[in-house]
Amino acid sequence: MFESNENLKKYFEKFKDMDNAALFKSQILIDHATVVMEMFDTTVTELDDADKTHNKLKNLGLMHKKK
């Protein structure tokens, strides 16, 4: 993602100033990717409960809006 769109890093406070070589070896990025993948997993697993899934995604959106 950052190789093809370097300017997207500005939206990620924790690693916006890291070069790609360092970033791809970074625990910070690994931790963030893990959180993202866990959210995908939870969302897909809970698709049968639309209200629960909607609330989780809405809360995630609100969290990102604050940043």
PEBELHU-V971258 format. One record per residue. N is the residue number from 1. SS is DSSP state (~ for helix, > for strand, _ for the rest). PSI is psi in degrees with one decimal (* if undefined). OMEGA is omega in whole degrees, 0 to 359 (* if undefined). Layout:
# PEBELHU-V971258
N|SS|PSI|OMEGA  N|SS|PSI|OMEGA
This chain:
# PEBELHU-V971258
1|_|-46.3|182  2|_|-24.3|177  3|_|-39.4|181  4|_|-18.2|181  5|_|70.0|183  6|~|-34.3|183  7|~|-13.1|179  8|~|-21.8|181  9|~|-26.0|182  10|~|-20.0|180  11|~|-4.6|183  12|_|94.5|186  13|_|-39.9|186  14|_|-27.1|183  15|_|24.1|182  16|_|-27.0|183  17|_|4.8|181  18|_|141.3|174  19|_|159.2|187  20|~|-38.5|181  21|~|-44.3|178  22|~|-38.7|182  23|~|-42.4|184  24|_|-14.1|175  25|_|3.6|189  26|_|136.9|174  27|~|-29.3|179  28|~|-47.1|179  29|~|-40.3|178  30|~|-44.6|179  31|~|-42.8|180  32|~|-44.8|179  33|~|-36.7|178  34|~|-43.3|178  35|~|-43.3|180  36|~|-46.6|181  37|~|-35.9|176  38|~|-37.9|178  39|~|-41.9|176  40|~|-46.6|181  41|~|-47.1|180  42|~|-44.4|181  43|~|-46.4|180  44|~|-41.2|180  45|~|-32.9|184  46|_|19.3|181  47|_|-26.6|180  48|_|-14.0|176  49|_|83.4|187  50|~|-40.3|181  51|~|-44.1|179  52|~|-44.9|180  53|~|-45.1|180  54|~|-45.6|180  55|~|-42.2|179  56|~|-44.9|180  57|~|-36.7|177  58|~|-44.8|178  59|~|-39.2|177  60|~|-42.6|177  61|~|-43.2|179  62|~|-38.4|178  63|~|-43.1|180  64|~|-32.1|179  65|~|-37.7|180  66|~|-31.2|181  67|_|*|*
